[in-house]
Amino acid sequence: MLTHIHPKLPMRQKSATKAFYKSLGFKTLGDVDYEGYLMLKMDAIELHFFEFKTLNPLENYGQVYIRLDDIETFYQTLIAKHIAIHPNGSLKQQPWGQLEFSVLDPDSNLLTFGQAV
């Protein structure tokens, strides 16, 4: 039986990726600092990153959809922290019954946050 999923996304620079996700509220997972690998967690969500130094962000199609409750509070928290919301992904209700918004990380991995309405 499947129980969890932990997406693995590319990163060019571990320190930049870690700083960005910490600004969202993620924390480092575990006590070991693995070379070329990063694990972060917030609440029940765990994201893993592998080093890809030659990644061209304009050619990266990494995407993760994260469901949450109280999306409006989380959205306002990111706005207050001056975290850039994707220009085509501001908070809005979608025809498929989700309230959503999106952000891009430093490597152009798209994070879409959604809540059922």
Residue pairs with C-beta under 8 A, 6 or more apart in sequence:
4 46
6 39
6 46
6 47
6 48
7 47
7 48
7 64
8 48
8 49
8 50
9 47
9 48
9 49
9 50
9 62
9 64
9 105
9 107
9 109
10 49
10 50
10 51
10 52
10 55
10 60
10 62
10 107
10 109
11 17
11 38
11 49
11 50
11 51
11 52
11 55
11 106
11 107
12 51
12 52
12 53
12 54
12 55
12 57
12 106
12 107
13 53
13 106
14 36
14 38
14 49
14 51
16 106
17 38
17 49
17 105
17 106
17 107
18 28
18 38
18 40
20 105
20 106
21 40
21 47
21 105
22 28
22 40
23 81
23 83
24 42
24 78
24 83
24 103
25 42
25 77
26 40
26 41
26 42
26 45
26 47
27 40
27 41
27 42
28 38
28 39
28 40
29 39
29 40
29 41
29 46
30 39
35 51
36 50
36 51
37 48
37 49
37 50
37 51
38 48
38 49
39 46
39 47
39 48
39 49
40 46
40 47
40 48
40 49
41 47
45 66
47 64
52 107
55 107
57 106
57 107
57 108
58 108
60 107
60 108
60 109
62 107
62 108
62 109
62 110
63 109
63 110
63 111
63 112
64 109
64 110
64 111
64 112
65 112
65 114
66 111
66 112
66 113
66 114
67 113
67 114
67 115
67 116
68 74
68 113
68 114
68 115
69 115
70 115
71 91
71 99
71 100
71 101
71 113
71 114
71 115
72 91
72 99
74 113
75 85
75 91
75 101
75 113
78 85
78 103
79 85
83 103
84 103
84 104
85 91
85 101
85 102
85 103
86 101
86 102
86 103
86 104
86 110
88 102
89 100
89 101
89 102
89 103
89 110
89 112
90 101
91 99
91 100
91 101
92 99
92 100
92 101
93 99
93 100
93 117
94 100
94 114
97 116
97 117
98 114
98 115
98 116
98 117
99 114
99 115
99 116
99 117
100 112
100 113
100 114
100 115
101 112
101 113
102 110
102 111
102 112
102 113
103 110
103 111
103 113
104 110
104 111
105 111
